[in-house]
């Protein structure tokens, strides 16, 4: 039994982590290739700022969030726009949602975006003069950075990433990462998070684009943005949290009827998800994404988690202004709890 649990957990963890890294690398490439223009086009109106900031937040990962925080600390975005970004943003968990429940992920993103715009605009009406309390020269997370090193050399980092992505493509298309045809393993209770065949081919094709990036990308981009930022910083966290949660679920399902317990304690789970969301870091929130993808927690719990947390996009804000961070997080927490309970009544 333990061997089956570990095998399924490793398979799912490799699959999810691989898909997350592929998507992160593609978005990083898009942002750098556009020399930061991907985040340009701000409007002068408060509503325009809120809409654009919410759009930046809905982009999976941390880049859009860092850009929004930087623009806020420069006094370009309003406080309502900052709140909109933090509500819309789900950090690295957005990648995991796309990888595990792609059919529902876009619906969730749309809900978060609409809610973020509405709340952000309302916050600006309540705090019309609220602006950043700091002035800084923070970069847009290297979004506008132009690499000085345009050379391409076969470093061991580049080679290792290339071999890793190539092996992931092979395992993906050969079916080595697939589960059984049924949705759940009766012996382990671990749920098949990805069953759509088209997704394997889609992400296999996207992974081929990553291989092209690894071949033609300059040394600076490959080393700093792909290796240090994504592989070193994000991959271990995503894999470890995913693996840990899946193993814990597999073991718990043998001794506790988790689905039954959670269904009778949904309100408690909403509060817990919203409170955990205060943590300005990706990782703990993956628990709720995994539970939702496994069909254990309902949508209201996931919404509360997504609204309250923003990955580590708000870490620069915490470093610059603890007052603004606490105020923005307080708004997010209230909205997360309110929306979670409202959704619980509707669903």
Phi, psi and omega in degrees: 000312180298321180297319178295318180298314181294319180297313179295321181294317179296316180300312181294320181295317178296317181298308183294314181298320179297315179295320179297313181297319179300313180293321179296319180295321180293317179291322177299319179295317179299316182293315183289318180298330180276001181054037178087353180295341178300336182252015181268179176095028179295144178261164181276338183283152177299317180297320178298319178297318181295315181297314182292320179295321176296322177296318177299321181291327184285344177293124182303143180098196188255346189298312180297321179294317177298321179297316180296317178298317180298316179295325178293315181291340174274359179080012181275323179257151178279169178295322177298323178295321178297314179298321179300317179298316184292329176286318183287329186283137175238009178061216180293340179297335177297322177296318181293323175299315179297327182280329186260319181228066184299330181290336181254343185300315183293327175295317179296317179298320180296317178299314180297319181295311180299315180296319181298316180296315181297313182290318180300316179294321179295320178297320178293330176289325180282321179241070186296334182254004182288117177230178180300139179269005180230163174228120185222173180242038182295138176284160178280054179053041179068018183293326183260007183289134175253118185296132178282331182268108180260004182283161178231120180229149181276081176279164180291333175295314180297315181296318181295316178296320179298312179297319180297314179294319179298317178295323178296317178299314180299315180294324181294309184284334179278350177086011181292338182262002181280154174266186175293169183294327181285164188284326185226139175281115184298331182284323186256333182082000180282131186273143174286104186287329181231118180235350182282119182298325183298332181292324179297318180290322179298310182286336172295318178294318179296325178294329176297324176296323178295321176300320178296320178298318180293331179282315189260350180291146179286165186302318182298313182296313182296316184286309187281312187274316183275311183285299186290318185281317187262304185292311184284317187275317188262319186303311181301320181295312180298313182295313184296315179295316180297312180298315180299316180295316182295319178295315179300317179296317181299320180287314182297325182292345177280337185239342183227139174277083186299316182302317180293318182295315183291322181297333178264001179226038182298320180300319179295321180294324177297314178297317180296317180297319180293320181290319178297330180298343179295331182297120183277061183201143174282148178136288181301329183287342177299337178302313184287326176296315180295318178297321178291315180298331179276357179079018183269319177252149180279173182303320181304323179293315179296319179299316179300320179293313182296320181291317185287323185260156179219032183062224177249022180296332183268002179301318177299327179293319178298323180291326185270321183210099179295329179296310180295323179298311182295321180294315180295318179294327178295318177298314180300318181297315180298314180296320181298314180294316181298312181293320180300314180289324177296317178294327179295325179288328183277317184287000000 
